[in-house]
Amino acid sequence: MTGGASEAQQHAWRIESQEYARHEQRRGRRFAFTHLDPARTALVVVDMVPFFVSQNPYCRGIVPNITRLADALRAAGGTVAWVLPEVRERSAVAEEFFGPEVAETYRTSGGTGPPAGRLWQDFTV
């Protein structure tokens, strides 16, 4: 793993059983969709750019899962959409709130150029 000082990590995340029960009671089943048509399905991946991923071991921890989902969905005929931050104009409000250095880091966090060069290096566009 490159780009960060600490190892990738996973959150100890789960859906509580009472949340499943609430949905089962309301709709008669656990999941909203019983079937997904891959040609009409998209995986939307948000902000997985080097700035965020390199600085956060939890972001690096989900890279393999995103890659598996993206590969499987593409193979089944679905779409993978990459949402990247845009470079914005300088903002006096952001500079006051974050300070000049951090505001500039956030302002340019999405990088420039084609999407493949702006995403974390392990992803395929």
MOPAC internal coordinates of N, CA, C and O (Angstrom, degrees):
PM7 1SCF
backbone

  N    0.0000 0     0.00 0     0.00 0    0    0    0
  C    1.4586 1     0.00 0     0.00 0    1    0    0
  C    1.5159 1   107.75 1     0.00 0    2    1    0
  O    1.2310 1   120.56 1   -48.01 1    3    2    1
  N    1.3122 1   116.54 1   131.99 1    3    2    1
  C    1.4537 1   119.61 1  -178.53 1    5    3    2
  C    1.5130 1   109.59 1  -116.82 1    6    5    3
  O    1.2310 1   121.23 1   -14.71 1    7    6    5
  N    1.3148 1   115.25 1   165.29 1    7    6    5
  C    1.4562 1   119.97 1   170.71 1    9    7    6
  C    1.5006 1   115.99 1    95.66 1   10    9    7
  O    1.2310 1   118.98 1   177.16 1   11   10    9
  N    1.3347 1   119.55 1    -2.84 1   11   10    9
  C    1.4513 1   118.64 1  -179.36 1   13   11   10
  C    1.5072 1   111.04 1  -154.91 1   14   13   11
  O    1.2310 1   120.89 1   -20.86 1   15   14   13
  N    1.3104 1   115.91 1   159.14 1   15   14   13
  C    1.4513 1   120.61 1  -175.39 1   17   15   14
  C    1.5223 1   112.47 1   -81.47 1   18   17   15
  O    1.2310 1   119.60 1   151.98 1   19   18   17
  N    1.3213 1   118.37 1   -28.02 1   19   18   17
  C    1.4598 1   119.99 1  -176.63 1   21   19   18
  C    1.5276 1   110.67 1  -108.22 1   22   21   19
  O    1.2310 1   121.57 1   -22.09 1   23   22   21
  N    1.3204 1   114.60 1   157.91 1   23   22   21
  C    1.4634 1   121.12 1  -178.68 1   25   23   22
  C    1.5270 1   111.03 1   -69.83 1   26   25   23
  O    1.2310 1   121.35 1   -24.49 1   27   26   25
  N    1.3264 1   115.02 1   155.51 1   27   26   25
  C    1.4662 1   120.77 1   175.92 1   29   27   26
  C    1.5275 1   109.03 1   -61.24 1   30   29   27
  O    1.2310 1   121.02 1   -34.25 1   31   30   29
  N    1.3266 1   115.65 1   145.75 1   31   30   29
  C    1.4679 1   121.28 1  -179.82 1   33   31   30
  C    1.5193 1   110.05 1  -133.37 1   34   33   31
  O    1.2310 1   121.00 1   -21.68 1   35   34   33
  N    1.3170 1   115.69 1   158.32 1   35   34   33
  C    1.4553 1   122.43 1   174.79 1   37   35   34
  C    1.5284 1   108.46 1  -115.28 1   38   37   35
  O    1.2310 1   120.96 1   -39.98 1   39   38   37
  N    1.3192 1   115.78 1   140.02 1   39   38   37
  C    1.4647 1   119.89 1   172.65 1   41   39   38
  C    1.5239 1   109.00 1   -71.18 1   42   41   39
  O    1.2310 1   120.33 1   -32.42 1   43   42   41
  N    1.3165 1   116.97 1   147.58 1   43   42   41
  C    1.4667 1   121.43 1   172.63 1   45   43   42
  C    1.5320 1   105.89 1   -85.28 1   46   45   43
  O    1.2310 1   120.91 1  -105.49 1   47   46   45
  N    1.3198 1   115.86 1    74.51 1   47   46   45
  C    1.4559 1   122.48 1  -171.02 1   49   47   46
  C    1.5213 1   109.77 1  -108.31 1   50   49   47
  O    1.2310 1   120.90 1   -38.25 1   51   50   49
  N    1.3354 1   115.89 1   141.75 1   51   50   49
  C    1.4623 1   120.06 1   175.70 1   53   51   50
  C    1.5187 1   109.23 1  -158.87 1   54   53   51
  O    1.2310 1   120.98 1   -19.86 1   55   54   53
  N    1.3145 1   115.73 1   160.14 1   55   54   53
  C    1.4611 1   121.70 1   174.29 1   57   55   54
  C    1.5232 1   106.99 1   -91.52 1   58   57   55
  O    1.2310 1   120.69 1   -52.81 1   59   58   57
  N    1.2991 1   116.29 1   127.19 1   59   58   57
  C    1.4653 1   121.49 1  -178.36 1   61   59   58
  C    1.5339 1   110.62 1   -65.33 1   62   61   59
  O    1.2310 1   120.41 1   -34.39 1   63   62   61
  N    1.3231 1   116.81 1   145.61 1   63   62   61
  C    1.4640 1   121.70 1  -177.36 1   65   63   62
  C    1.5325 1   111.73 1   -61.20 1   66   65   63
  O    1.2310 1   119.46 1   146.30 1   67   66   65
  N    1.3264 1   118.63 1   -33.70 1   67   66   65
  C    1.4668 1   120.01 1   178.84 1   69   67   66
  C    1.5238 1   111.37 1   -66.48 1   70   69   67
  O    1.2310 1   120.19 1   152.62 1   71   70   69
  N    1.3415 1   117.24 1   -27.38 1   71   70   69
  C    1.4640 1   119.97 1   177.37 1   73   71   70
  C    1.5280 1   110.11 1   -71.06 1   74   73   71
  O    1.2310 1   120.47 1   137.91 1   75   74   73
  N    1.3250 1   116.70 1   -42.09 1   75   74   73
  C    1.4728 1   119.39 1   174.06 1   77   75   74
  C    1.5274 1   110.24 1   -59.75 1   78   77   75
  O    1.2310 1   120.47 1   134.78 1   79   78   77
  N    1.3338 1   116.71 1   -45.22 1   79   78   77
  C    1.4734 1   120.81 1  -179.00 1   81   79   78
  C    1.5210 1   111.08 1   -60.97 1   82   81   79
  O    1.2310 1   120.09 1   140.66 1   83   82   81
  N    1.3085 1   117.44 1   -39.34 1   83   82   81
  C    1.4760 1   120.86 1   179.56 1   85   83   82
  C    1.5259 1   110.68 1   -61.67 1   86   85   83
  O    1.2310 1   120.61 1   135.37 1   87   86   85
  N    1.3191 1   116.44 1   -44.63 1   87   86   85
  C    1.4651 1   119.98 1   179.33 1   89   87   86
  C    1.5293 1   111.34 1   -67.89 1   90   89   87
  O    1.2310 1   120.51 1   139.86 1   91   90   89
  N    1.3122 1   116.64 1   -40.14 1   91   90   89
  C    1.4665 1   119.98 1   178.79 1   93   91   90
  C    1.5270 1   111.09 1   -63.06 1   94   93   91
  O    1.2310 1   120.68 1   140.04 1   95   94   93
  N    1.3130 1   116.30 1   -39.96 1   95   94   93
  C    1.4675 1   119.92 1   178.21 1   97   95   94
  C    1.5317 1   110.96 1   -67.63 1   98   97   95
  O    1.2310 1   120.20 1   137.78 1   99   98   97
  N    1.3024 1   117.22 1   -42.22 1   99   98   97
  C    1.4602 1   121.29 1  -176.02 1  101   99   98
  C    1.5256 1   112.59 1   -71.11 1  102  101   99
  O    1.2310 1   119.85 1   136.77 1  103  102  101
  N    1.3400 1   117.90 1   -43.23 1  103  102  101
  C    1.4649 1   119.35 1  -174.09 1  105  103  102
  C    1.5178 1   114.27 1  -114.30 1  106  105  103
  O    1.2310 1   120.09 1   177.22 1  107  106  105
  N    1.3255 1   117.42 1    -2.78 1  107  106  105
  C    1.4554 1   120.20 1   177.93 1  109  107  106
  C    1.5223 1   114.51 1    84.32 1  110  109  107
  O    1.2310 1   120.06 1  -178.67 1  111  110  109
  N    1.3000 1   117.49 1     1.33 1  111  110  109
  C    1.4695 1   122.42 1   176.91 1  113  111  110
  C    1.5293 1   108.15 1  -155.92 1  114  113  111
  O    1.2310 1   121.10 1   -15.58 1  115  114  113
  N    1.3183 1   115.50 1   164.42 1  115  114  113
  C    1.4570 1   120.61 1  -175.02 1  117  115  114
  C    1.5201 1   112.40 1   -72.67 1  118  117  115
  O    1.2310 1   119.87 1   135.87 1  119  118  117
  N    1.3083 1   117.86 1   -44.13 1  119  118  117
  C    1.4576 1   121.40 1  -172.10 1  121  119  118
  C    1.5232 1   111.43 1  -106.44 1  122  121  119
  O    1.2310 1   120.56 1   -32.62 1  123  122  121
  N    1.3122 1   116.53 1   147.38 1  123  122  121
  C    1.4567 1   121.48 1  -179.23 1  125  123  122
  C    1.5224 1   111.14 1   -67.05 1  126  125  123
  O    1.2310 1   120.22 1   142.98 1  127  126  125
  N    1.3244 1   117.19 1   -37.02 1  127  126  125
  C    1.4604 1   120.84 1  -176.21 1  129  127  126
  C    1.5216 1   109.37 1  -115.99 1  130  129  127
  O    1.2310 1   120.65 1   -50.14 1  131  130  129
  N    1.3074 1   116.37 1   129.86 1  131  130  129
  C    1.4686 1   120.52 1   177.51 1  133  131  130
  C    1.5194 1   111.21 1   -92.03 1  134  133  131
  O    1.2310 1   120.38 1   166.05 1  135  134  133
  N    1.3325 1   116.88 1   -13.95 1  135  134  133
  C    1.4549 1   121.50 1  -179.93 1  137  135  134
  C    1.5272 1   108.92 1  -150.41 1  138  137  135
  O    1.2310 1   120.69 1   -40.96 1  139  138  137
  N    1.3121 1   116.29 1   139.04 1  139  138  137
  C    1.4558 1   121.29 1   174.45 1  141  139  138
  C    1.5202 1   108.40 1  -115.81 1  142  141  139
  O    1.2310 1   120.51 1   -49.39 1  143  142  141
  N    1.3191 1   116.63 1   130.61 1  143  142  141
  C    1.4549 1   122.02 1   175.10 1  145  143  142
  C    1.5171 1   106.77 1   -90.17 1  146  145  143
  O    1.2310 1   119.65 1   -70.33 1  147  146  145
  N    1.3468 1   118.27 1   109.67 1  147  146  145
  C    1.4592 1   120.10 1  -174.94 1  149  147  146
  C    1.5260 1   113.92 1   -54.21 1  150  149  147
  O    1.2310 1   120.00 1   144.32 1  151  150  149
  N    1.3163 1   117.60 1   -35.68 1  151  150  149
  C    1.4694 1   119.93 1  -179.09 1  153  151  150
  C    1.5265 1   111.67 1   -66.33 1  154  153  151
  O    1.2310 1   120.21 1   161.51 1  155  154  153
  N    1.3302 1   117.20 1   -18.49 1  155  154  153
  C    1.4666 1   121.52 1   179.82 1  157  155  154
  C    1.5232 1   112.00 1  -114.54 1  158  157  155
  O    1.2310 1   120.88 1  -159.43 1  159  158  157
  N    1.3420 1   115.91 1    20.57 1  159  158  157
  C    1.4578 1   121.51 1  -175.91 1  161  159  158
  C    1.5271 1   109.71 1  -118.91 1  162  161  159
  O    1.2310 1   121.07 1   -39.89 1  163  162  161
  N    1.3289 1   115.56 1   140.11 1  163  162  161
  C    1.4630 1   120.45 1   177.17 1  165  163  162
  C    1.5229 1   109.72 1  -129.96 1  166  165  163
  O    1.2310 1   121.23 1   -37.75 1  167  166  165
  N    1.2922 1   115.25 1   142.25 1  167  166  165
  C    1.4581 1   122.83 1   168.03 1  169  167  166
  C    1.5251 1   105.40 1   -99.56 1  170  169  167
  O    1.2310 1   120.34 1   -58.62 1  171  170  169
  N    1.3234 1   116.96 1   121.38 1  171  170  169
  C    1.4569 1   121.63 1  -179.21 1  173  171  170
  C    1.5288 1   107.73 1  -106.90 1  174  173  171
  O    1.2310 1   120.70 1   -63.43 1  175  174  173
  N    1.3170 1   116.26 1   116.57 1  175  174  173
  C    1.4659 1   122.77 1  -176.86 1  177  175  174
  C    1.5283 1   107.59 1  -109.70 1  178  177  175
  O    1.2310 1   120.78 1   -57.22 1  179  178  177
  N    1.3277 1   116.11 1   122.78 1  179  178  177
  C    1.4625 1   121.16 1  -172.01 1  181  179  178
  C    1.5356 1   111.58 1  -111.88 1  182  181  179
  O    1.2310 1   121.20 1   -50.54 1  183  182  181
  N    1.3259 1   115.31 1   129.46 1  183  182  181
  C    1.4696 1   123.94 1   168.57 1  185  183  182
  C    1.5234 1   115.75 1    60.37 1  186  185  183
  O    1.2310 1   119.30 1  -148.88 1  187  186  185
  N    1.3006 1   118.94 1    31.12 1  187  186  185
  C    1.4709 1   120.31 1   177.55 1  189  187  186
  C    1.5318 1   108.91 1   -89.42 1  190  189  187
  O    1.2310 1   121.56 1  -116.55 1  191  190  189
  N    1.3276 1   114.62 1    63.45 1  191  190  189
  C    1.4659 1   122.67 1  -178.92 1  193  191  190
  C    1.5261 1   108.57 1  -102.50 1  194  193  191
  O    1.2310 1   120.13 1   -22.34 1  195  194  193
  N    1.3332 1   117.36 1   157.66 1  195  194  193
  C    1.4675 1   119.85 1  -176.86 1  197  195  194
  C    1.5256 1   114.97 1   -51.06 1  198  197  195
  O    1.2310 1   120.08 1   139.66 1  199  198  197
  N    1.3131 1   117.46 1   -40.34 1  199  198  197
  C    1.4642 1   120.33 1  -179.10 1  201  199  198
  C    1.5263 1   111.08 1   -55.99 1  202  201  199
  O    1.2310 1   119.81 1   132.00 1  203  202  201
  N    1.3337 1   117.96 1   -48.00 1  203  202  201
  C    1.4623 1   121.04 1  -177.75 1  205  203  202
  C    1.5276 1   111.34 1   -75.42 1  206  205  203
  O    1.2310 1   120.17 1   133.13 1  207  206  205
  N    1.3272 1   117.28 1   -46.87 1  207  206  205
  C    1.4636 1   121.03 1  -174.10 1  209  207  206
  C    1.5270 1   111.25 1   -66.12 1  210  209  207
  O    1.2310 1   120.21 1   137.44 1  211  210  209
  N    1.3212 1   117.20 1   -42.56 1  211  210  209
  C    1.4677 1   119.47 1  -177.89 1  213  211  210
  C    1.5246 1   112.10 1   -66.41 1  214  213  211
  O    1.2310 1   120.23 1   151.47 1  215  214  213
  N    1.3184 1   117.16 1   -28.53 1  215  214  213
  C    1.4583 1   121.28 1  -176.70 1  217  215  214
  C    1.5254 1   113.90 1   -89.68 1  218  217  215
  O    1.2310 1   119.72 1   171.62 1  219  218  217
  N    1.3421 1   118.13 1    -8.38 1  219  218  217
  C    1.4603 1   120.21 1  -172.05 1  221  219  218
  C    1.5255 1   111.16 1  -133.02 1  222  221  219
  O    1.2310 1   119.94 1   -67.87 1  223  222  221
  N    1.3335 1   117.72 1   112.13 1  223  222  221
  C    1.4591 1   119.73 1  -179.48 1  225  223  222
  C    1.5269 1   112.87 1   -62.85 1  226  225  223
  O    1.2310 1   119.70 1   154.17 1  227  226  225
  N    1.3311 1   118.18 1   -25.83 1  227  226  225
  C    1.4659 1   120.23 1   177.56 1  229  227  226
  C    1.5220 1   110.97 1   -71.31 1  230  229  227
  O    1.2310 1   120.06 1   144.39 1  231  230  229
  N    1.3299 1   117.50 1   -35.61 1  231  230  229
  C    1.4683 1   120.03 1   174.08 1  233  231  230
  C    1.5227 1   109.96 1   -62.95 1  234  233  231
  O    1.2310 1   120.25 1   134.41 1  235  234  233
  N    1.3322 1   117.14 1   -45.59 1  235  234  233
  C    1.4633 1   119.70 1   178.11 1  237  235  234
  C    1.5198 1   111.16 1   -62.82 1  238  237  235
  O    1.2310 1   120.53 1   148.65 1  239  238  237
  N    1.3281 1   116.59 1   -31.35 1  239  238  237
  C    1.4597 1   120.74 1  -179.68 1  241  239  238
  C    1.5151 1   114.07 1   -66.42 1  242  241  239
  O    1.2310 1   119.62 1   155.65 1  243  242  241
  N    1.3355 1   118.33 1   -24.35 1  243  242  241
  C    1.4658 1   119.82 1   179.95 1  245  243  242
  C    1.5204 1   113.15 1   -97.10 1  246  245  243
  O    1.2310 1   120.09 1   175.05 1  247  246  245
  N    1.3371 1   117.43 1    -4.95 1  247  246  245
  C    1.4684 1   120.47 1   179.48 1  249  247  246
  C    1.5359 1   111.86 1   -55.26 1  250  249  247
  O    1.2310 1   118.60 1   131.72 1  251  250  249
  N    1.3403 1   120.27 1   -48.28 1  251  250  249
  C    1.4686 1   119.02 1  -179.88 1  253  251  250
  C    1.5308 1   113.31 1   -60.65 1  254  253  251
  O    1.2310 1   120.05 1   142.24 1  255  254  253
  N    1.3298 1   117.51 1   -37.76 1  255  254  253
  C    1.4696 1   119.99 1   179.03 1  257  255  254
  C    1.5237 1   111.24 1   -68.08 1  258  257  255
  O    1.2310 1   120.32 1   138.74 1  259  258  257
  N    1.3195 1   116.99 1   -41.26 1  259  258  257
  C    1.4673 1   119.87 1   177.37 1  261  259  258
  C    1.5230 1   109.59 1   -61.55 1  262  261  259
  O    1.2310 1   120.53 1   136.16 1  263  262  261
  N    1.3280 1   116.59 1   -43.84 1  263  262  261
  C    1.4622 1   120.77 1  -179.84 1  265  263  262
  C    1.5274 1   111.09 1   -61.21 1  266  265  263
  O    1.2310 1   120.30 1   134.84 1  267  266  265
  N    1.3378 1   117.03 1   -45.16 1  267  266  265
  C    1.4766 1   120.59 1   178.67 1  269  267  266
  C    1.5224 1   111.49 1   -61.61 1  270  269  267
  O    1.2310 1   120.61 1   133.82 1  271  270  269
  N    1.3373 1   116.44 1   -46.18 1  271  270  269
  C    1.4675 1   119.97 1   179.34 1  273  271  270
  C    1.5222 1   111.11 1   -62.91 1  274  273  271
  O    1.2310 1   120.29 1   135.14 1  275  274  273
  N    1.3190 1   117.05 1   -44.86 1  275  274  273
  C    1.4693 1   121.49 1  -178.92 1  277  275  274
  C    1.5293 1   110.51 1   -62.41 1  278  277  275
  O    1.2310 1   120.20 1   133.40 1  279  278  277
  N    1.3242 1   117.21 1   -46.60 1  279  278  277
  C    1.4686 1   120.67 1  -179.96 1  281  279  278
  C    1.5238 1   111.45 1   -62.13 1  282  281  279
  O    1.2310 1   120.49 1   135.83 1  283  282  281
  N    1.3325 1   116.66 1   -44.17 1  283  282  281
  C    1.4683 1   120.49 1  -178.93 1  285  283  282
  C    1.5238 1   111.29 1   -66.69 1  286  285  283
  O    1.2310 1   120.39 1   137.32 1  287  286  285
  N    1.3139 1   116.86 1   -42.68 1  287  286  285
  C    1.4635 1   119.66 1  -179.48 1  289  287  286
  C    1.5238 1   111.13 1   -66.45 1  290  289  287
  O    1.2310 1   119.89 1   135.75 1  291  290  289
  N    1.3194 1   117.81 1   -44.25 1  291  290  289
  C    1.4739 1   120.06 1   176.63 1  293  291  290
  C    1.5305 1   110.98 1   -58.84 1  294  293  291
  O    1.2310 1   120.49 1   135.42 1  295  294  293
  N    1.3333 1   116.66 1   -44.58 1  295  294  293
  C    1.4704 1   121.09 1  -178.93 1  297  295  294
  C    1.5233 1   111.32 1   -62.02 1  298  297  295
  O    1.2310 1   120.54 1   151.00 1  299  298  297
  N    1.3360 1   116.57 1   -29.00 1  299  298  297
  C    1.4661 1   121.18 1  -179.97 1  301  299  298
  C    1.5248 1   112.36 1   -89.69 1  302  301  299
  O    1.2310 1   120.02 1   179.28 1  303  302  301
  N    1.3381 1   117.58 1    -0.72 1  303  302  301
  C    1.4584 1   120.78 1   177.86 1  305  303  302
  C    1.5073 1   115.42 1    98.92 1  306  305  303
  O    1.2310 1   119.90 1  -169.95 1  307  306  305
  N    1.3260 1   117.80 1    10.05 1  307  306  305
  C    1.4590 1   121.12 1  -179.80 1  309  307  306
  C    1.5184 1   112.38 1   -89.33 1  310  309  307
  O    1.2310 1   121.27 1     4.02 1  311  310  309
  N    1.3139 1   115.17 1  -175.98 1  311  310  309
  C    1.4604 1   123.17 1  -175.39 1  313  311  310
  C    1.5160 1   110.37 1  -118.83 1  314  313  311
  O    1.2310 1   120.81 1   -39.45 1  315  314  313
  N    1.3243 1   116.06 1   140.55 1  315  314  313
  C    1.4600 1   121.76 1   172.47 1  317  315  314
  C    1.5233 1   106.88 1  -112.70 1  318  317  315
  O    1.2310 1   120.73 1   -56.03 1  319  318  317
  N    1.3360 1   116.21 1   123.97 1  319  318  317
  C    1.4659 1   121.78 1  -179.87 1  321  319  318
  C    1.5240 1   108.45 1  -111.93 1  322  321  319
  O    1.2310 1   121.14 1   -52.90 1  323  322  321
  N    1.3250 1   115.43 1   127.10 1  323  322  321
  C    1.4646 1   121.96 1   179.69 1  325  323  322
  C    1.5238 1   108.20 1  -102.94 1  326  325  323
  O    1.2310 1   119.95 1   -58.92 1  327  326  325
  N    1.3234 1   117.71 1   121.08 1  327  326  325
  C    1.4589 1   122.86 1   178.89 1  329  327  326
  C    1.5279 1   107.44 1  -103.68 1  330  329  327
  O    1.2310 1   121.25 1   -60.08 1  331  330  329
  N    1.3309 1   115.22 1   119.92 1  331  330  329
  C    1.4620 1   121.30 1  -175.86 1  333  331  330
  C    1.5205 1   110.60 1  -119.23 1  334  333  331
  O    1.2310 1   120.14 1   -35.80 1  335  334  333
  N    1.3411 1   117.34 1   144.20 1  335  334  333
  C    1.4626 1   118.62 1   175.67 1  337  335  334
  C    1.5269 1   110.25 1   -67.27 1  338  337  335
  O    1.2310 1   120.97 1   -32.68 1  339  338  337
  N    1.3041 1   115.76 1   147.32 1  339  338  337
  C    1.4581 1   119.86 1   177.06 1  341  339  338
  C    1.5262 1   109.71 1   -93.80 1  342  341  339
  O    1.2310 1   121.27 1   -23.60 1  343  342  341
  N    1.3034 1   115.18 1   156.40 1  343  342  341
  C    1.4603 1   119.41 1   172.30 1  345  343  342
  C    1.5251 1   106.33 1   -79.72 1  346  345  343
  O    1.2310 1   121.02 1   -51.10 1  347  346  345
  N    1.3128 1   115.66 1   128.90 1  347  346  345
  C    1.4642 1   120.70 1  -177.20 1  349  347  346
  C    1.5195 1   110.76 1  -112.41 1  350  349  347
  O    1.2310 1   121.81 1   -11.97 1  351  350  349
  N    1.3163 1   114.14 1   168.03 1  351  350  349
  C    1.4640 1   120.33 1   174.53 1  353  351  350
  C    1.5326 1   108.60 1   -69.18 1  354  353  351
  O    1.2310 1   120.83 1   -25.05 1  355  354  353
  N    1.2995 1   116.01 1   154.95 1  355  354  353
  C    1.4670 1   120.53 1   175.03 1  357  355  354
  C    1.5238 1   109.56 1   -58.85 1  358  357  355
  O    1.2310 1   121.05 1   -32.52 1  359  358  357
  N    1.3206 1   115.60 1   147.48 1  359  358  357
  C    1.4539 1   120.82 1  -178.80 1  361  359  358
  C    1.5295 1   109.38 1  -132.43 1  362  361  359
  O    1.2310 1   120.77 1   -54.05 1  363  362  361
  N    1.3102 1   116.14 1   125.95 1  363  362  361
  C    1.4692 1   120.66 1   177.43 1  365  363  362
  C    1.5281 1   110.53 1   -62.00 1  366  365  363
  O    1.2310 1   120.50 1   144.26 1  367  366  365
  N    1.3228 1   116.65 1   -35.74 1  367  366  365
  C    1.4679 1   120.52 1   179.72 1  369  367  366
  C    1.5280 1   110.15 1   -65.15 1  370  369  367
  O    1.2310 1   120.07 1   133.35 1  371  370  369
  N    1.3446 1   117.47 1   -46.65 1  371  370  369
  C    1.4680 1   120.69 1   178.62 1  373  371  370
  C    1.5186 1   111.03 1   -62.44 1  374  373  371
  O    1.2310 1   120.35 1   138.42 1  375  374  373
  N    1.3282 1   116.95 1   -41.58 1  375  374  373
  C    1.4640 1   119.95 1  -179.85 1  377  375  374
  C    1.5256 1   111.43 1   -65.51 1  378  377  375
  O    1.2310 1   120.70 1   143.39 1  379  378  377
  N    1.3365 1   116.27 1   -36.61 1  379  378  377
  C    1.4609 1   119.09 1   177.18 1  381  379  378
  C    1.5282 1   110.75 1   -69.23 1  382  381  379
  O    1.2310 1   120.54 1   138.85 1  383  382  381
  N    1.3305 1   116.57 1   -41.15 1  383  382  381
  C    1.4630 1   120.88 1  -176.45 1  385  383  382
  C    1.5245 1   111.65 1   -71.80 1  386  385  383
  O    1.2310 1   120.11 1   130.34 1  387  386  385
  N    1.3451 1   117.40 1   -49.66 1  387  386  385
  C    1.4639 1   121.95 1  -174.60 1  389  387  386
  C    1.5285 1   113.83 1   -94.06 1  390  389  387
  O    1.2310 1   120.51 1   157.32 1  391  390  389
  N    1.3216 1   116.62 1   -22.68 1  391  390  389
  C    1.4622 1   120.88 1  -167.54 1  393  391  390
  C    1.5202 1   107.88 1    93.97 1  394  393  391
  O    1.2310 1   119.48 1   -26.91 1  395  394  393
  N    1.3210 1   118.61 1   153.09 1  395  394  393
  C    1.4700 1   121.61 1  -173.22 1  397  395  394
  C    1.5323 1   114.36 1   -58.42 1  398  397  395
  O    1.2310 1   120.05 1   137.03 1  399  398  397
  N    1.3310 1   117.50 1   -42.97 1  399  398  397
  C    1.4653 1   120.11 1  -175.25 1  401  399  398
  C    1.5311 1   111.74 1   -67.58 1  402  401  399
  O    1.2310 1   120.12 1   131.33 1  403  402  401
  N    1.3211 1   117.37 1   -48.67 1  403  402  401
  C    1.4708 1   120.90 1  -179.40 1  405  403  402
  C    1.5277 1   110.35 1   -67.52 1  406  405  403
  O    1.2310 1   120.06 1   140.36 1  407  406  405
  N    1.3192 1   117.50 1   -39.64 1  407  406  405
  C    1.4680 1   120.58 1   177.90 1  409  407  406
  C    1.5212 1   110.71 1   -59.10 1  410  409  407
  O    1.2310 1   120.04 1   138.78 1  411  410  409
  N    1.3129 1   117.52 1   -41.22 1  411  410  409
  C    1.4647 1   121.30 1   178.96 1  413  411  410
  C    1.5320 1   110.61 1   -67.62 1  414  413  411
  O    1.2310 1   120.14 1   141.43 1  415  414  413
  N    1.3102 1   117.35 1   -38.57 1  415  414  413
  C    1.4659 1   121.05 1   177.73 1  417  415  414
  C    1.5196 1   110.31 1   -61.22 1  418  417  415
  O    1.2310 1   120.01 1   131.71 1  419  418  417
  N    1.3280 1   117.58 1   -48.29 1  419  418  417
  C    1.4737 1   120.49 1   178.23 1  421  419  418
  C    1.5262 1   111.31 1   -65.28 1  422  421  419
  O    1.2310 1   120.48 1   139.23 1  423  422  421
  N    1.3178 1   116.68 1   -40.77 1  423  422  421
  C    1.4634 1   120.78 1  -176.92 1  425  423  422
  C    1.5232 1   111.31 1   -59.19 1  426  425  423
  O    1.2310 1   120.19 1   144.82 1  427  426  425
  N    1.3127 1   117.24 1   -35.18 1  427  426  425
  C    1.4613 1   121.62 1  -176.49 1  429  427  426
  C    1.5322 1   113.13 1  -107.90 1  430  429  427
  O    1.2310 1   119.76 1  -167.22 1  431  430  429
  N    1.3271 1   118.07 1    12.78 1  431  430  429
  C    1.4679 1   122.24 1  -172.25 1  433  431  430
  C    1.5250 1   114.18 1   -61.47 1  434  433  431
  O    1.2310 1   119.71 1   153.93 1  435  434  433
  N    1.3169 1   118.16 1   -26.07 1  435  434  433
  C    1.4581 1   120.44 1  -179.20 1  437  435  434
  C    1.5057 1   114.33 1   -84.02 1  438  437  435
  O    1.2310 1   120.33 1   173.87 1  439  438  437
  N    1.3258 1   116.98 1    -6.13 1  439  438  437
  C    1.4556 1   120.12 1   179.76 1  441  439  438
  C    1.5195 1   112.45 1    70.68 1  442  441  439
  O    1.2310 1   121.09 1     8.77 1  443  442  441
  N    1.3175 1   115.52 1  -171.23 1  443  442  441
  C    1.4619 1   121.86 1   178.78 1  445  443  442
  C    1.5179 1   108.33 1  -135.03 1  446  445  443
  O    1.2310 1   121.03 1   -12.50 1  447  446  445
  N    1.2974 1   115.64 1   167.50 1  447  446  445
  C    1.4595 1   120.16 1   178.58 1  449  447  446
  C    1.5165 1   112.11 1    95.91 1  450  449  447
  O    1.2310 1   120.61 1    10.20 1  451  450  449
  N    1.3399 1   116.45 1  -169.80 1  451  450  449
  C    1.4603 1   120.60 1  -176.52 1  453  451  450
  C    1.5321 1   111.46 1   -67.44 1  454  453  451
  O    1.2310 1   119.83 1   -27.13 1  455  454  453
  N    1.3393 1   117.93 1   152.87 1  455  454  453
  C    1.4691 1   121.53 1  -177.02 1  457  455  454
  C    1.5257 1   114.31 1   -52.93 1  458  457  455
  O    1.2310 1   119.81 1   139.57 1  459  458  457
  N    1.3164 1   117.96 1   -40.43 1  459  458  457
  C    1.4682 1   119.33 1  -177.70 1  461  459  458
  C    1.5221 1   111.58 1   -57.96 1  462  461  459
  O    1.2310 1   119.89 1   145.86 1  463  462  461
  N    1.3084 1   117.82 1   -34.14 1  463  462  461
  C    1.4555 1   121.61 1   179.60 1  465  463  462
  C    1.5118 1   113.60 1   -83.45 1  466  465  463
  O    1.2310 1   120.08 1   170.58 1  467  466  465
  N    1.3116 1   117.45 1    -9.42 1  467  466  465
  C    1.4610 1   121.81 1  -177.84 1  469  467  466
  C    1.5163 1   112.82 1  -101.45 1  470  469  467
  O    1.2310 1   120.20 1   164.99 1  471  470  469
  N    1.3319 1   117.23 1   -15.01 1  471  470  469
  C    1.4612 1   121.88 1   179.38 1  473  471  470
  C    1.5168 1   111.14 1   -87.24 1  474  473  471
  O    1.2310 1   121.07 1   -15.96 1  475  474  473
  N    1.3253 1   115.56 1   164.04 1  475  474  473
  C    1.4547 1   121.01 1   173.12 1  477  475  474
  C    1.5217 1   108.57 1   -55.66 1  478  477  475
  O    1.2310 1   120.45 1   -39.97 1  479  478  477
  N    1.3103 1   116.74 1   140.03 1  479  478  477
  C    1.4561 1   123.78 1  -170.39 1  481  479  478
  C    1.5276 1   115.75 1   -58.04 1  482  481  479
  O    1.2310 1   119.33 1   156.71 1  483  482  481
  N    1.3300 1   118.89 1   -23.29 1  483  482  481
  C    1.4659 1   121.08 1  -176.21 1  485  483  482
  C    1.5238 1   113.44 1   -84.03 1  486  485  483
  O    1.2310 1   119.68 1   176.49 1  487  486  485
  N    1.3244 1   118.21 1    -3.51 1  487  486  485
  C    1.4723 1   120.78 1  -177.67 1  489  487  486
  C    1.5130 1   111.18 1   -94.00 1  490  489  487
  O    1.2310 1   121.52 1   -29.67 1  491  490  489
  N    1.3251 1   114.69 1   150.33 1  491  490  489
  C    1.4513 1   122.50 1   174.58 1  493  491  490
  C    1.5219 1   107.82 1  -110.37 1  494  493  491
  O    1.2310 1   120.83 1   -55.33 1  495  494  493
  N    1.3211 1   116.02 1   124.67 1  495  494  493
  C    1.4652 1   119.72 1   178.82 1  497  495  494
  C    1.5206 1   108.59 1   -85.18 1  498  497  495
  O    1.2310 1   120.10 1   180.00 1  499  498  497

